[in-house]
Amino acid sequence: MAMFNSELFTGAMEKIKHKYLLTNIVSMRMRQIARGEPAMVDQKDMEIIDVALKEVADGLLEPKMPEKPLTTGDIFE
């Protein structure tokens, strides 16, 4: 049994080429959904990882750069 839908993963990789960045975005989104944030796609019988991957593949999630460079103080406040 696969851990996630490989077609959704491939689609997400087409949107976000860097696999480590994709992993971070998907895991953060999974945590948000698990805490009760509404999904942006139909969850019909999908695992939470597939929901997050589909949101990326559909172009609903994408990385954004901070407006200003982060400093240690920004991270460890």
C-alpha positions as CSV (number, residue, x, y, z in Angstrom):
1,M,0.0,0.0,0.0
2,A,1.4,3.4,-1.0
3,M,1.8,6.1,1.6
4,F,0.5,8.8,-0.9
5,N,-0.9,9.1,-4.3
6,S,2.1,9.1,-6.7
7,E,0.1,11.0,-9.4
8,L,-0.6,13.8,-7.0
9,F,3.1,13.8,-5.9
10,T,4.2,14.1,-9.5
11,G,1.7,16.9,-10.1
12,A,3.0,18.7,-7.0
13,M,6.6,18.2,-8.1
14,E,5.8,19.9,-11.4
15,K,4.7,23.0,-9.4
16,I,7.5,23.0,-6.8
17,K,10.6,21.4,-8.2
18,H,12.7,21.3,-5.0
19,K,11.6,18.1,-3.2
20,Y,12.7,19.4,0.2
21,L,10.7,22.6,-0.1
22,L,7.7,20.5,-1.3
23,T,8.1,18.2,1.7
24,N,8.1,21.2,4.1
25,I,5.1,22.9,2.4
26,V,3.1,19.7,2.4
27,S,3.9,18.8,6.0
28,M,3.0,22.3,7.2
29,R,-0.3,22.1,5.3
30,M,-1.1,18.7,6.7
31,R,-0.7,20.1,10.2
32,Q,-3.0,23.0,9.4
33,I,-5.7,20.7,8.1
34,A,-5.3,18.3,11.0
35,R,-5.8,21.3,13.4
36,G,-9.1,22.0,11.6
37,E,-8.3,24.4,8.8
38,P,-10.6,23.8,5.9
39,A,-9.2,22.0,2.8
40,M,-9.2,24.0,-0.5
41,V,-10.1,20.9,-2.5
42,D,-12.7,18.2,-2.2
43,Q,-11.4,15.6,0.4
44,K,-13.5,12.8,-0.9
45,D,-12.0,9.6,0.6
46,M,-8.5,11.1,0.5
47,E,-5.7,10.8,3.1
48,I,-4.6,14.1,4.6
49,I,-1.2,14.0,2.7
50,D,-3.1,13.6,-0.6
51,V,-5.3,16.6,0.2
52,A,-2.1,18.7,0.7
53,L,-0.4,17.3,-2.4
54,K,-3.6,18.1,-4.5
55,E,-3.7,21.6,-3.2
56,V,-0.1,22.1,-4.4
57,A,-0.7,20.3,-7.7
58,D,-3.7,22.5,-8.4
59,G,-1.7,25.6,-7.8
60,L,-3.5,26.6,-4.6
61,L,-0.3,26.5,-2.4
62,E,3.0,27.9,-3.4
63,P,6.1,29.1,-1.5
64,K,6.5,32.8,-0.8
65,M,9.6,34.7,0.1
66,P,9.5,36.9,3.2
67,E,9.3,40.6,2.5
68,K,12.5,41.2,4.4
69,P,15.4,38.9,5.2
70,L,14.9,37.0,8.5
71,T,17.2,37.5,11.4
72,T,17.9,35.3,14.4
73,G,15.6,37.6,16.4
74,D,12.8,36.9,14.0
75,I,13.1,33.2,14.4
76,F,13.8,33.0,18.2
77,E,11.5,35.6,19.6
